[in-house]
Amino acid sequence: MAGSGSPDFGVDGSGLRVAIVAAQWHEAFMGGLVAGAKLGLADAQVTDSVLVEVPGSFEVPLVVARLASRYDAVVALGVIIKGGTPHFQFIADTVSHQLARIAVDSGKPVGFGILTCENEAQARDRSGLSGARESKGYEAAMSAVATAVTIRDLA
């Protein structure tokens, strides 16, 4: 399911509360990302989770910031596909930087499941849909849970 070099997470996130924030743009790919994130949480024994949908990837960081104070981890999911204008770069850079800032400022893990792709074929291949090579939703959820467990264990 995961791409080359992915770790074997094998983590027990029992007792953690995790939110998933999912953009609605590129609905076909988002279904795979959300399903992958939910599977990742189930595999990590996370039973307390919520899914919050937002219009697009640009709106994801704002809602992630709000939820970080109420959850042990947040999984951010979205799809940004390059077009013929600089719009792709502006959105991808802004979303990436804001999600990193939220994680550091809040002290809560943010699983990065924002696909930044050259084309729809790349998005499909990373979406976790049937026949896809990777499930970035799954990986983002497992990364968030694994980091939350590490933080919990440090306390």
C-alpha positions in Angstrom: 0.0 0.0 0.0 2.7 2.5 0.9 5.4 3.8 -1.4 9.1 2.9 -1.4 10.8 3.8 1.8 7.7 4.1 4.0 8.2 3.0 7.6 6.3 0.1 9.2 4.3 2.2 11.7 2.9 -0.7 13.8 1.6 1.8 16.4 -1.1 1.5 19.0 -3.1 4.8 19.2 -5.7 3.5 21.6 -7.2 6.3 23.6 -6.1 9.0 21.2 -8.6 11.5 19.7 -7.9 12.3 16.1 -9.6 14.6 13.6 -9.5 14.3 9.8 -9.9 17.5 7.8 -10.7 16.8 4.2 -11.0 19.2 1.2 -13.9 18.6 -1.2 -12.2 19.6 -4.5 -11.2 16.6 -6.6 -13.9 14.4 -5.1 -12.9 11.2 -6.9 -9.4 11.3 -5.3 -10.6 12.6 -2.0 -12.7 9.5 -1.5 -9.6 7.4 -1.6 -7.7 9.7 0.7 -10.4 9.7 3.3 -10.9 5.9 3.2 -7.2 5.5 3.6 -7.1 7.8 6.6 -10.0 6.0 8.2 -8.3 2.6 7.6 -5.1 4.0 9.1 -6.9 5.1 12.2 -8.6 1.7 12.5 -5.3 -0.1 12.1 -3.8 2.0 14.8 -6.8 1.2 17.2 -8.0 4.8 17.2 -11.7 4.7 17.9 -12.4 8.4 18.7 -12.3 10.3 15.5 -14.2 12.9 13.5 -14.3 13.9 9.8 -14.7 17.5 9.0 -15.0 18.6 5.3 -14.0 22.0 3.9 -14.3 23.4 0.4 -10.7 23.1 -0.7 -7.1 22.6 0.3 -6.6 26.3 1.0 -9.3 26.1 3.8 -7.7 23.0 5.4 -5.1 24.8 7.6 -7.7 27.1 9.3 -9.9 24.2 10.4 -6.8 22.1 11.4 -5.7 25.0 13.6 -9.1 25.1 15.3 -9.2 21.3 15.9 -5.6 21.0 17.1 -6.6 22.4 20.5 -9.3 19.7 20.9 -7.6 16.6 19.5 -4.4 14.7 20.0 -3.6 14.8 16.3 -5.2 16.1 13.1 -4.9 14.6 9.6 -5.0 17.1 6.7 -6.2 15.8 3.4 -6.5 17.5 0.0 -5.5 17.5 -3.6 -3.8 20.3 -5.5 -3.2 19.6 -9.2 -0.9 21.8 -11.3 -2.5 23.8 -14.0 -1.3 26.4 -16.4 -1.0 29.3 -13.9 1.1 29.9 -10.8 -2.0 29.2 -8.7 -0.8 25.7 -7.9 2.5 26.9 -6.4 0.9 29.6 -4.3 -1.7 27.2 -2.8 0.7 24.3 -2.3 3.4 26.5 -0.6 0.9 28.3 1.6 -0.9 25.1 2.7 2.3 23.3 3.4 3.9 26.1 5.4 0.7 26.7 7.4 0.2 23.1 8.3 3.9 22.9 9.5 3.4 26.1 11.5 0.2 24.8 13.1 1.9 21.6 14.2 4.8 23.4 15.8 2.8 26.2 17.4 0.1 23.8 18.8 2.4 21.0 19.7 0.0 18.6 18.0 0.9 16.3 15.1 -0.6 17.2 11.7 -0.6 14.3 9.3 0.3 15.7 5.8 -2.0 14.1 3.3 -2.1 17.0 0.8 -1.3 15.7 -2.6 0.6 18.1 -4.8 0.6 16.6 -8.2 1.5 17.5 -11.8 -1.6 15.8 -13.2 -4.6 13.6 -12.4 -2.7 10.4 -13.1 -0.3 11.2 -10.2 -3.2 12.1 -7.9 -4.9 8.8 -8.7 -1.7 6.8 -8.1 -1.3 8.3 -4.6 -5.0 8.5 -3.6 -5.4 4.9 -2.3 -8.1 4.1 -4.8 -8.3 0.6 -6.3 -5.2 0.0 -8.3 -3.3 3.0 -6.8 0.4 2.4 -5.9 0.1 4.5 -2.7 -2.4 5.6 -0.1 -1.2 8.9 1.2 -4.4 9.2 3.4 -3.3 6.1 5.2 0.2 7.2 5.5 -0.8 10.7 6.8 -3.1 9.1 9.5 -0.5 6.6 10.6 2.2 9.4 10.8 -0.1 11.6 12.9 -0.9 8.8 15.3 2.7 7.6 15.5 3.8 11.1 16.4 1.0 11.6 18.9 2.0 8.3 20.6 5.7 9.5 20.7 4.5 12.8 22.3 2.3 11.0 24.8 5.2 8.7 25.7 7.5 11.7 26.3 5.1 13.1 28.8 
